[in-house]
Amino acid sequence: MAVQKPSVPKGTRDFTPVEMVKRNFIFDTIKEVFTRFGYLPIETPSMENLSILLGKYGEEGDKLLFKILNSGDYLSKVKIDLAEAESGKLASEISEKGLRYDLTVPFARFVVQHLNEITFPFKRYQIQPVWRADRPQKGRYREFYQCDVDIIGSNSMLNEVELIQIIAQVFQKLMVNAIIKINNRKVLLGIAEIIGEPEKFIDITVAIDKLDKIGIGKVNEELLSKGISATAIEKLKPIFDLSGTNKNKLESLRNILKDSEIGLKGVEEVEAILNYFETLSLNTELELDLTLARGLNYYTGAIFEVQSKDVAIGSLCGGGRYDDLTGIFGLKDVSGVGISFGADRIYDVMEQLDVFPKEIVASTRVMFVNFGEKEEKYCLPLLQKLRENGINSEIYPESVKMKKQMTYANNKNIPFVILVGENEMEKGVLNVKNMQSGDQSEMKFEELLQKLS
């Protein structure tokens, strides 16, 4: 039998212990902030019925869904001619389930399904992986974690402001210098109206959303290919070139959108959020960016995106207001707003900036050197006491050469190594070696406990 070369599917990764410790630091920081603001955790299955997922993310999103083949002899039930089958039609015949594309649509399904068990406004957070059949590239994976926080069942703009506070706190704690971009889908709808293409609103937003990825030239090409006139495209340019302070942009927008009721409503909402923001002394920049569109169709109001000021990697966090996501599941007129942190990109930024705290990588703080059976029996109760006092500790499992045991401690970045031989046992002391400085000192167990606590 040929030896198989081990590999993982494109766009997925293994995580080493060192990477996992750092990833958990991100998850724990985000969780801590979510909890501080009164959000509670839920989980939903990795797979959903395709009927739940299809049609919620737009045409492009539907293409990126990972579909799961039905179990058993799935082809025997196909009623169409395979030779002439169109892939989309065939897929719906042979797969009823798909891996979740995001956490927001499953959340909407969850809310409707558990209506009698939850209290509105319902504040939840969810940290789980999602899957997209995207072309893998730097900062873009096929399997990645999202950390979502949503509040549903309230129209209040205070919710948007709370999400801005959450973003500011998370990135401050993670030592990432971030800028929050804000826009409103009503403003974009108003723009589509005044350039004379309101029915092409979705095509316009999907194209604009790619601006930072493909550039203005390619966006214009896409708009033309969707049947948007060259005159309308020309009218878009000065709008997206608006500069100056948020106040200046709002003034210009009010003038541009004076004939669009929905557009002016969007301007009013943006202004309300900016006014709240000014009352908070957050160490974060909030910028009105009219080129921010968010490609997903379910957004209806404020939309957000967060970028690192120091590393060019795309969006680290994004989200917005959706007025009727639960409507597709039969629960009408329930408004929600939420954001999603991309843990994988945040990890990449923190790695590049070297801002992970050094001490989190060393999960073991103390290692006992193993000198033999008698010493093991002496050290085990001490080891137990250290662990009971919340100190991560271990003993080398075999009494092998000292060099091998020290190399192990070094490779794991263990800061303290304890040597207990016959001499130490007789005196009732521990010989403690600081692996960073190389200093060795004798101390009683209680002293060690005090030092480490």
C-alpha positions in Angstrom: 0.0 0.0 0.0 1.4 3.4 -1.1 2.4 5.8 1.7 -0.1 8.7 1.7 1.2 12.2 2.0 -0.8 13.9 4.8 -2.5 17.2 3.9 -5.5 19.3 4.8 -8.1 20.7 2.3 -7.2 24.0 0.7 -8.3 27.0 2.7 -8.2 25.1 6.1 -5.4 24.8 8.7 -4.1 22.9 11.6 -3.4 24.9 14.8 -0.4 24.1 17.0 -0.6 24.3 20.8 1.2 27.7 20.7 -1.3 29.0 18.1 -4.2 27.6 20.0 -3.1 29.4 23.2 -3.0 32.7 21.3 -6.4 32.0 19.6 -8.0 31.2 22.9 -6.6 34.5 24.2 -8.6 36.3 21.4 -11.7 34.2 22.1 -11.5 34.8 25.9 -11.0 38.5 25.5 -13.9 38.9 23.1 -16.2 36.7 25.3 -15.3 38.7 28.4 -16.3 42.0 26.7 -19.6 40.4 25.3 -20.5 39.2 28.8 -19.7 42.6 30.3 -22.4 44.1 28.1 -25.0 41.5 29.2 -24.9 39.1 26.2 -25.4 35.3 26.7 -24.0 32.4 24.6 -25.8 30.1 22.3 -24.6 27.5 19.8 -26.3 26.2 16.6 -25.4 23.1 14.5 -22.6 23.2 12.0 -25.0 22.2 9.3 -28.4 23.7 8.5 -31.1 22.6 6.0 -30.3 24.1 2.6 -33.7 25.7 2.5 -32.7 27.8 5.6 -29.4 29.0 3.9 -30.3 29.5 0.2 -31.4 32.9 -0.9 -30.2 34.7 2.2 -26.8 35.8 1.0 -27.5 36.9 -2.5 -26.5 35.1 -5.7 -22.8 35.2 -5.0 -23.2 33.9 -1.4 -25.4 31.0 -2.7 -22.5 29.9 -4.9 -20.1 29.8 -1.9 -22.3 27.4 0.2 -20.7 24.1 1.0 -23.4 21.5 0.3 -23.5 18.1 2.1 -24.4 15.0 0.0 -27.5 13.1 1.2 -26.6 9.8 2.9 -27.2 6.5 1.3 -27.7 5.9 -2.4 -28.4 9.6 -3.2 -28.3 9.2 -7.0 -31.1 6.6 -7.1 -33.6 9.3 -6.1 -32.6 11.8 -8.8 -35.4 12.5 -11.2 -33.4 14.5 -13.8 -31.2 13.2 -16.6 -27.6 13.3 -15.3 -26.1 13.9 -18.7 -28.1 17.1 -19.2 -28.3 18.1 -15.5 -27.5 21.7 -14.6 -25.2 21.7 -11.5 -27.5 23.9 -9.4 -30.6 21.7 -10.0 -28.6 18.5 -9.4 -27.2 19.9 -6.2 -30.7 20.5 -4.8 -31.6 16.9 -5.7 -28.7 15.3 -4.0 -28.1 17.5 -1.0 -30.7 18.7 1.6 -28.1 20.2 4.0 -25.3 22.7 3.9 -22.5 23.9 6.2 -23.4 27.2 7.7 -22.1 30.3 5.8 -22.4 32.7 8.7 -23.9 32.8 12.2 -26.6 35.4 11.6 -29.1 33.4 9.5 -28.9 30.4 11.9 -29.5 32.9 14.7 -32.6 34.2 13.0 -33.9 30.6 12.6 -33.0 30.0 16.3 -35.0 33.0 17.5 -38.1 31.9 15.6 -37.8 28.3 16.7 -37.2 29.2 20.4 -39.6 32.1 20.5 -41.3 31.0 23.8 -38.0 30.5 25.6 -36.4 33.8 25.1 -36.9 37.4 26.4 -36.9 40.3 24.1 -34.7 42.3 23.4 -32.6 39.1 23.1 -28.9 39.6 23.5 -26.8 36.7 22.4 -23.2 35.9 21.4 -22.0 33.0 19.4 -18.4 31.8 18.7 -18.3 29.0 16.2 -16.7 28.1 12.8 -18.3 28.9 9.4 -17.5 27.6 6.0 -17.4 29.3 2.5 -16.3 27.8 -0.8 -14.2 30.9 -1.5 -10.9 31.1 -3.4 -8.3 30.8 -0.5 -5.8 33.7 -0.3 -4.0 35.7 2.5 -6.5 36.4 5.2 -9.3 34.5 3.5 -10.0 30.9 4.5 -12.7 28.3 3.7 -13.1 27.4 7.3 -12.9 30.2 9.8 -14.3 31.3 13.2 -16.8 34.1 13.6 -17.5 35.7 17.0 -20.9 37.2 16.6 -22.9 39.5 19.0 -26.5 40.5 18.2 -29.4 42.2 19.9 -32.8 41.4 18.3 -36.3 42.8 19.2 -35.4 46.5 19.5 -35.2 49.4 17.0 -33.2 51.7 19.4 -30.1 53.3 18.0 -28.5 52.8 21.5 -27.9 49.2 20.3 -25.7 50.4 17.4 -23.8 52.6 19.9 -23.4 49.7 22.3 -21.8 47.6 19.4 -19.4 50.5 18.7 -18.4 50.4 22.4 -17.9 46.7 22.2 -15.7 47.0 19.1 -13.6 49.8 20.8 -13.1 47.7 24.0 -12.2 44.5 22.2 -9.6 46.1 20.0 -8.2 48.1 22.9 -7.8 45.0 25.0 -6.2 43.2 22.0 -3.8 46.1 21.5 -4.9 46.6 17.9 -5.2 50.1 16.6 -8.5 50.0 14.7 -10.8 52.3 12.8 -14.5 51.8 12.6 -16.2 52.6 9.3 -19.9 53.4 9.3 -22.5 53.8 6.6 -26.3 53.1 6.2 -28.0 51.0 3.6 -30.8 53.6 3.4 -28.2 56.2 2.3 -27.1 53.8 -0.4 -30.7 53.2 -1.4 -31.2 56.9 -1.6 -28.1 57.2 -3.8 -29.5 54.4 -6.1 -32.7 56.5 -6.4 -31.1 59.8 -7.2 -28.9 58.3 -9.9 -32.1 56.8 -11.4 -31.3 53.1 -10.7 -33.4 52.1 -7.6 -34.3 48.7 -8.9 -30.5 47.9 -9.4 -29.8 48.6 -5.7 -28.6 45.1 -4.9 -26.3 45.0 -7.9 -24.9 48.4 -6.9 -24.1 47.4 -3.3 -22.6 44.1 -4.3 -20.3 45.8 -6.7 -19.4 48.7 -4.4 -18.6 46.2 -1.6 -15.7 45.0 -3.8 -14.1 48.4 -4.2 -11.1 47.9 -1.9 -10.5 44.4 -3.4 -10.8 45.0 -7.2 -10.5 48.8 -7.5 -12.9 51.5 -9.1 -12.2 50.4 -12.7 -13.4 46.8 -12.2 -16.3 48.0 -10.1 -17.5 50.2 -12.9 -17.1 47.3 -15.4 -19.3 45.1 -13.1 -21.9 47.9 -12.8 -22.0 48.2 -16.6 -22.3 44.5 -17.0 -25.4 44.5 -14.7 -27.1 47.0 -17.0 -26.4 50.2 -15.0 -26.0 53.1 -17.4 -22.7 55.0 -17.9 -24.5 58.2 -16.9 -25.6 56.7 -13.6 -22.1 55.4 -12.9 -20.7 58.9 -13.7 -23.1 60.3 -11.1 -21.8 57.9 -8.4 -18.2 59.1 -8.6 -18.5 62.5 -6.8 -20.6 60.9 -4.1 -17.9 58.3 -3.3 -15.2 61.0 -3.5 -16.8 63.0 -0.7 -14.1 64.0 1.9 -13.7 66.1 5.0 -15.1 65.4 8.5 -18.1 63.3 9.2 -20.1 66.5 9.7 -19.0 67.8 6.2 -20.0 64.5 4.6 -23.4 64.6 6.3 -24.0 68.2 5.1 -23.1 67.2 1.5 -25.2 64.1 1.6 -28.2 66.1 2.9 -28.0 68.2 -0.2 -27.3 65.3 -2.6 -30.2 63.3 -1.2 -32.7 66.1 -0.7 -35.2 64.4 -3.1 -34.9 61.0 -1.5 -37.0 60.3 1.6 -35.3 57.0 2.4 -31.9 58.5 1.8 -32.5 61.4 4.2 -33.8 58.9 6.8 -30.4 57.1 6.5 -28.6 60.4 7.0 -30.6 61.0 10.1 -29.8 57.6 11.5 -26.0 58.1 10.9 -26.2 61.5 12.5 -27.9 60.0 15.6 -25.2 57.4 16.1 -22.4 60.0 15.6 -24.0 62.3 18.2 -24.2 59.5 20.7 -20.6 58.6 19.9 -19.4 62.1 20.6 -20.7 61.8 24.2 -18.4 58.8 24.8 -14.7 59.2 25.2 -13.7 56.1 23.2 -10.1 55.8 22.1 -11.3 54.8 18.6 -11.9 56.6 15.3 -15.4 56.4 13.8 -15.5 57.4 10.1 -18.5 57.8 7.8 -17.5 55.9 4.6 -19.9 56.0 1.7 -18.1 53.3 -0.2 -18.9 50.8 2.6 -21.8 48.7 1.3 -21.6 45.2 3.0 -22.4 42.6 0.3 -25.1 40.7 2.2 -28.7 41.5 1.2 -30.3 41.3 4.6 -28.9 44.6 5.9 -31.4 47.5 6.0 -29.9 50.3 8.2 -26.6 51.1 9.8 -23.6 49.0 8.6 -20.1 48.7 10.1 -16.7 47.6 9.2 -13.5 47.6 11.2 -10.0 47.8 9.8 -6.5 47.8 11.3 -4.7 51.1 10.9 -1.3 49.3 10.9 -1.8 46.1 8.8 -3.6 46.0 5.4 -5.6 42.8 5.6 -9.3 43.7 4.9 -12.1 43.8 7.4 -11.5 42.5 11.0 -15.1 43.0 12.1 -18.3 43.9 10.3 -22.1 43.9 10.6 -25.2 46.0 10.7 -28.9 46.5 11.2 -31.4 44.0 9.7 -35.1 44.8 9.9 -36.7 41.6 8.9 -34.3 38.7 8.9 -36.8 36.6 11.0 -39.6 37.5 8.5 -38.4 34.7 6.2 -39.1 32.3 9.0 -42.6 33.7 9.7 -41.8 36.2 12.4 -42.5 39.7 10.9 -41.2 43.1 11.9 -38.5 42.1 14.4 -35.5 44.3 14.0 -32.0 43.3 15.0 -28.4 44.6 14.8 -25.2 42.7 15.2 -21.5 42.5 14.4 -19.1 39.7 13.7 -15.4 39.6 14.7 -13.1 37.6 12.3 -10.8 35.8 14.8 -8.5 34.5 12.1 -7.7 37.9 10.6 -7.4 39.4 14.1 -4.9 36.6 14.9 -2.9 37.4 11.7 -2.8 41.2 12.6 -1.7 40.5 16.2 1.0 38.1 15.0 2.3 40.7 12.5 2.2 43.5 15.2 3.7 41.1 17.8 1.2 42.2 20.5 0.3 38.8 22.0 1.3 38.9 25.7 4.4 36.8 26.1 3.2 35.1 29.3 0.1 33.5 27.6 2.3 31.2 25.5 3.9 29.5 28.5 0.9 27.5 29.7 3.0 25.5 32.2 4.7 27.6 34.8 6.5 25.0 36.8 8.2 21.7 35.9 9.6 19.2 38.4 12.7 17.4 37.2 12.3 13.6 37.5 15.3 12.0 39.5 13.6 8.6 40.1 10.8 6.7 41.9 11.6 7.9 45.4 11.8 11.6 44.3 8.6 11.2 42.2 6.7 10.1 45.3 8.0 13.1 47.2 7.2 15.6 44.4 3.6 14.4 43.5 1.9 15.8 46.6 3.7 19.1 46.1 2.6 19.1 42.4 -0.9 18.5 43.5 -0.8 21.5 46.0 0.5 23.8 43.2 -2.3 22.8 40.9 -4.9 23.2 43.7 -3.6 26.8 44.0 -4.2 27.5 40.3 -0.5 27.1 39.2 -0.1 25.2 35.9 2.6 22.5 36.8 3.9 19.2 35.5 6.6 16.6 36.2 8.7 15.1 33.5 7.3 11.5 33.2 10.6 9.6 33.2 13.9 9.9 35.0 16.0 10.4 31.8 19.1 12.5 31.4 18.9 16.0 32.8 19.8 17.6 29.4 16.7 16.0 27.8 14.4 17.2 30.6 15.9 20.8 30.5 15.5 20.9 26.7 11.8 19.9 27.1 11.3 22.8 29.6 13.1 25.2 27.3 11.1 24.2 24.2 7.8 24.7 26.1 9.0 28.0 27.5 8.4 26.8 31.1 9.7 29.7 33.3 10.6 27.7 36.5 12.2 24.2 36.9 12.3 22.5 40.3 15.1 20.1 41.2 14.4 17.9 44.2 17.1 15.3 44.9 18.1 13.4 48.0 19.9 16.4 49.5 16.8 18.7 49.0 14.4 16.0 50.4 16.6 15.7 53.6 16.6 19.5 54.1 12.9 19.9 53.2 13.6 22.5 50.5 13.2 22.9 46.7 15.9 24.0 44.3 14.2 26.4 42.0 15.8 27.4 38.7 14.7 30.5 36.8 15.0 29.4 33.2 15.2 33.0 31.9 18.0 34.3 34.1 19.6 30.9 34.9 19.6 31.8 38.7 19.0 28.9 41.1 17.9 29.3 44.7 16.7 27.1 47.6 13.3 27.8 49.1 10.6 26.2 51.2 7.5 25.1 49.4 5.4 27.9 51.0 7.9 30.5 49.7 7.5 29.1 46.1 3.8 29.2 46.4 3.9 32.9 47.5 6.3 33.7 44.7 4.1 32.1 42.0 0.8 33.4 43.4 
